[in-house]
């Protein structure tokens, strides 16, 4: 009886949250909340101004709101809420100076907390793009010093683990295996010292153990590409050798969205169908028909587990999504359940793949971004072989030819999903969504892939396009949002990559 009551309560709570969120978005679209915020400003300027800024961020998601918050912090220079919004929107806009100034004010006022690590990471990546490693070292030291003596200090150190490994290296030019082992040992120590509650501690230990299994034995794993140039370089050499010998190869990356076609743990299985529908609405505005859903999920599932290299969320991604100051098990949100589904599936990957298939090269699902951070795309793409591009960007071919000197044999332009569409520089000519036109693109791709390097940015269904290209004799890589980054579009978090302004 108790289990049934809990089941119903959680289902009702999830439904209420979705309905409330939808109602809020409708109120924003209708301008009702903006009117309310202006009315509040008349008798409480601080609260009204803050509410106006938050509404702007939702109503015009892809616009630059950094100036609004910069002006607001001049009026309220010691208000931590305003400072945090100023940092956040400055980082989204790639405005380093504003983010640094606001973060320095937050640190000086000793109002920092562990959650502010996101700002440190985003700013560190911007400094890295500017070649300013010295500022990263100073930034991390000052931030951790502001938390010294608090419970958040150890949690912040754990949250900044990847930045510390990348920019405070103890051993340079380590081998691929040594890099993973050094990272694992340091991470285990940080988890122990952070004094986490039971749920996050057990989950992180499980992720670390899973990575050790995937990287152990005769397997070849590249799970440290965010902190190891050697591992990124090893992947580039692998791909270039396959292109040179015309040997088919595929990289498929799986993030929380790909859980739409993956099994959930038994205690979360009842949520899987509803979560899959919600993801489809996020991507395409509407859920797939039952027949579409069965077909698409089967094709993507097969593409994932037949790939030669599989990009997975590493422990860094789990740490990023977890509320480390709480007893968070990552089962309360769509993203969290997606990550748990991948972790669960990795324990069964051999049965999904087939007992006779060789083990894949496991790597990070953020490999496409790591290759950009280490500036390895010129070497990967080269100039001596033809490329086939698959994306929603009509201007991508010109960019690739100009930036990398590559020869583009063909560029297939897909209709954008609802995530990337609003940020595109040029309007899409295709009014239909990708599921409706996918077969037409597949037919064209089959004639182009053989013997070529095929670079795909197609979201969830792009995984199948990678599989098609490989089956036709191509070397196909799932590069996703790195195309947006190349073209100066901020379609992903500044915790990934962020174009400078």
N, C-alpha and C positions, 0 to 999 in steps of 0.2 A: 504493500500500500504506500509506504513512504517513497519508494522509487518512482511510482506512478505520479505522486503529488509533485515531486521534484521535477520530473519530466515536463509536466504540464506548466509548472511555474516558469521554467526556463524558456519554454516555447512561447508562452504569453509575453514574457519580458522581452524576448528578441523581437517579436512582432510589434510590441509597443514602441520599442526604440526605432524600428524602421519607419513606423507611421509618424512618430514625432519628428524624426529627421526630415521626412518628406514634407510634413506640414511647415516646418521651418523654412525649407527651401522654397516652397510656394509663397510664403509670406515675404521672403527676400525678393523673389522674382516680381511680386506685385508691388514692391516698394513700401509695404506696410511697416517693416521693421526699421527702415531708414527714417520714416516719419516718426516712429516711436523714439528712435535715438535722438533725433533733433529736439523732440519735446522734452526728453529727459535732460538734455544739455541746458535747457533754459533755467532749471533749478539745481542741477548737479552737473557742472561742466565736466568734471573728471570722468564720471561714469558714462555720461552721454558721449563724450569724445572717444572713450575706449570702445563703446558699443558700435559707434559709427565705423571705426577702423576695422573691427572684426567683421562687420557686415560687408564692408567693401571687399575684404579678402575672400569672402565666399561668393559674393555676387559677381565679382570680376576676377575670377581665380587666376587668370594668366596675365593680368595687368601688373604694372610696377607700382606697389604701394609704399615703397621705401621712403619716399619724400614725406608722405602723410605722417608716418611714425617718427621720422626725424624731427619734424616740426613739433609734433606732440611731446617728444621728450625734452625739447627746449622749454616747454611750458611746465612739464613735470619731470625735472632732471633726476630726481632721486626715487622715482616710482619704479619699482622692479617690474611691474606688469608692462608698463610702457617701454622700458628698456628691452625687455625680452621680445616684444613685438617689433621693435626697431631692429634688433639683431636678426630676427627671423626673416623679415622682409628684405633687409639689406643682403643677406646671404642668398635669398631666392633670386635677387636681381644681380648677383655677382658684384656687389658694391663693397669692396674690401674696407675702405677707410671708414665708412659709416658703421659697419659691423664691428670693427676693431674699437672704435671710440665708445660705442654703447656697451660692449663687453667689458672694456676697461673700467667704465663707470660702475657696472654691476660688481666686478671684482673688488674695486676700491671700497665700495659700500659694504663688502662682505655679505652680500645677499645671494650669493651663488648657492646652487644645490646640484645634486648629482645629475638631474635631468638636463642641466645646462651643458652637459658634455656634447650634446648634439651641435651646439654652436661652436664649440672648440674644434670638433671634427670638420664641420663645414668650412670654417675659416682656415684650418690647416690645409685643406685641399686647395683652397684658393691661393694660399701662400705658396704651395707646392707648384702650382701652375706658373707662378711668377718667379720660380727659382729661388725663393727666399726661405731656405730651410732654417736659418738662424732664428727667424721670427716664430717658427713653429715650436722650436725648443723653448724659447722664452714664454710663449703663450701657454704651453702645457704646464710648465713649472709654476707660473704665476697663478694659473687656475687651481691647480692642486694645492698650492700653498694657502689659497683662500678658504679651502675646505679642511685644512689640517685641524685635527682635534675633534672633528665631527664624525658621526657614523657614515655620512655620505662620502667621506674621503676614500675609503677602500672600495666602495661601490663605483665611484668615479674613476678610480685607477683601473678597475676591471672594464668599465665602459670604454676607457681610452686605450685599452690593451693593444689594439691594432696600430694606433698612431704611435704609441711608445715603441712597438716592435719595428715600425717602418722608419722612424726618425731618430731613435735612440739605439741603434744597432750595436750589439756587443761583439758580434762576429760578422765580418764582411765577406762577401763572395762565398757564402756557405753553399754546400751541395744541396740538391733538391731534398734528399732524405734528411740531412742534418738540419735544414731550415725548418722542416715540419716538426722534428723532434724537439728542437730548441723552443719553438713556439708553443708546443703542447705542454712542455714542462713549466714554462712561465705562466701559462694560462691556468693550469691546475693549481699552482700556488696562489694565484690571484683569487680564484674561486674560493679556496679555503680561507684566505684572509678576509674576504668580503663579508663573512658571517651572514650569508643570505638565508632567507627562510627556506623551509624544506622543499617546497614545490620548485622554485627556480633553481635551487642547487642540484636537485636530482635530475632535472631536465638538462641542465648544462653538462652535468657529468655524463649523461646518456649520449648527448651530441658528441662530446669529446671521445667517448669510447667508440661510437659508430665511425667517426673519422679515422680513428686508429685502425679499426678493422678494415676499412676501405683502402687504407694506405699500407696495410701490412701484407705479409706473404710475398707472392709474386706480382702483386698489383702495382701499377704505375699510377700514382695519384699526384695531382698538382692542386692542393687545397690551400696554398699559402701565396697565391699570386698577387694578393694585395700588398704583401710586405716583402716578396721575394722576386727580384728581377730575374734571378736564375730560373725560377719556375715558369715565369712568363716567356722567357727566352726558349725554354725547353718546348713549350707548346708551339711557338712559332716555328722552331726547327722541325717539329713533327708534321705540321701542316705543309710546310714548304717541301719536305721530302715526299709527301703524298702527291702534291701537285707535280713535282718533277718526274715522278714515276707513273703519273696518270692512274694512281690507285684510289678508288673511291673512299671517301671519308666523310663523317658527319659529326658536328658538334651541336647538341641540343641542350639548351639551358632550361632548367625548371625552377620557377619561383612559386610563391604561394598561389598564384592564379591557376597554375597547372594542376593543382589539387582537384580541379573540376573533373578530371578523369582518373583520379587516383583513389584508392580505398582509404577510408577513415578508420581510426582505431575503433574497436567494438563499442566502447562507451560513448563515442561521438558519432557513430554511424547514422543515427537517426537525423542528424543535421546535414548530412552530405548532399542530399538532393536539393534542399532549399538553398544551401550555399552555392551549389553549381548554378542554379537559376539566377541568384543574385549577381554572380560574376558575369554571366551572359548579359544581364541588363547593364552592368557597368561598361562592358566592352562595346555592345551593339545597340543598346537602348531597349531591346526586347529579348525575351527568352527564346531559345531555339524551339522549333517544333519537336515533338518526341522523336520522330524519325531522324531529323537533323542532329539532335542531341546524341542519339545512340551512335550514329555514323561518325560525327566529329570527335567525340570522346574516344571512340575505338581507334581512329586513325592517329590521334595525338598520343594516346597511350602506347601504341605500337612504335611510333616514331621515337618516343623517349627511350624505351627499353631496348630498341635495336640500334641505337646510336653508338658510334665508335668512341665518342667522348660525351660525358654527361655532366653538365654544370649544375651543381646543387647548392642550396643555401648552407654556408659553412657556419661554424659556431659564432663568428662575428655577426652574422645576420640575426641569429637567435638572441644574442646579447642586445642588439640594437632594438629589437621589437619588445623585449621583456621589460616589465616594470620591476626593476630589481630591488626597489625599496618595499615591495609588496610580496605577498605569497602568490605570485603570478605563475600560472601553469600554461599560459598561451592557449587556453581553450575557450576564452570568452569573446574573441573577435574573429572575424572572417580571415584576416591575415594570419593570426596565430594558429587557427585550426588548419589553414593551408600548410604552414610550416610543419606542424605536427604530422600531417598526412604524409608529407615527403619523408620525414624522418622514419615514420612507420613503414613506408613503402621500401625504403632502402634496406630494411631488414629482410625483405622478401625479393630483392631485385633479381636474384639468380633464378628464381622460379618464373618471374615475369619474362626474363631474357631467354630462358632455355638453358638446359644443363650443358649443351655442347657449344654454346657461343662463348667466345673469349671474353674475359673481363674487360669492361670499358675503361677508359682513362677518366677517372673522376676528377673534376676540377671545380672551381668556384662558379656559381651562377653569375657572379659579377666580373667574370674574366674579361668580357668585352670592354668594360670600363677600366679594368686594370691594364689592359693592353694600351689604352689611350694614355693612362697616367705614366706608364713607362716608355711612351713614345715608340711603340714597336709596330704600329700599323704600316709605316713605310716599308719595313723589312718584310712583313707578312704579305703585303699586297704586291710588292715588286712592280716591275715594269715589263717583264719578259713574257707574261702570260695574260690571257684575256680574262676579264671579269664579267660575271652576270650579277646584276643588282636587283634585289626584290625589296621594295619599300613603298611607302605612301608619299614619297618626295619626288616630284617631277624634276627638281633641280639637283638631285643627288649625283647623277652621272657627271654633270659639268664640274661639280665640286671635287669629286674623286679624281677626275682626269687632271684638274688644275693643281690640287693639293698634293697628290701622290704620284702623278705622272703615269698612272695606270691606264691600260687600254680597256675600255668598257665595250664589250661586244653587244650587250643589250641591257636595258633597264626596264623592268616590269613595275608599273605603278599600281599599287593596290589602293582600294578605298580605305581611308583611315578609320580607326576605331574612335570611340568617344573619349578616350584618354588623350590621344595625340592630336585628334582633329582640331580642337579649339585653338591649339598653339601653332598650327601650320601657317607658313608664310603665304602659301598659295592655296586657293580653294580647290577642293577635290571636284573633279568633273563627274565622278560616279556617285549617283544618289543612293545606290543600293549598298548594303553592308557586305563585308567580306564573305560570310557564309553563303550568300546568294550567288556570288560570282566566282567562287573559288575554283570550280572545275574548269572554267575558261582559262584561268591563269595556269593551272596545272598542265593543261594541254600544251600551252606555249612553252612552259618551263621544260617539259620533257624534250623538246627539240633543241634546247639551248645548253643543257647542263653538261653533256659529255666532255670530259677532258678539261673542264674549266673550273675556276674558283668561283663559287656561288655564295654571295653574301646576302643573308636574308634578315629583314626586319619586318616581321609580320605578326607579332604578338602570339597569342595562343595557337591559332591555326597555322602560323608560320613554321611551327615545329613539323607539321606534316609536309610543308613545302621543302624543308631541309631533307626530309626522308625521301621525297620524290627525286630531288636532285642527286642524292647519293645513289639511289637505285638506278639512275640513268648514267652513272659513271662520273659524276662530278665530285668535287671536294666542297662540301657545303657547310657553312658556318652560320649559326644563329646569333646575330650581333645586335638585334633589337634596338634599344634606345640610343646606342652610340651614334646612329645616323642623325638623330635629333641633336645630339651634342655637337657633332661636326657642323651642323647648319645653324648653330647658335640658339637652339630652342631649349627652354628649361621645362621639359616634360617629366622629369624625375626629381627626386629629392636632392638637396645639396649635400646629403650624406653619401651620394653616389658620385656624380660628376656635375659640375655647374659651369656653363659657359661664362667667361669673364665679360664684363661690360666696360 
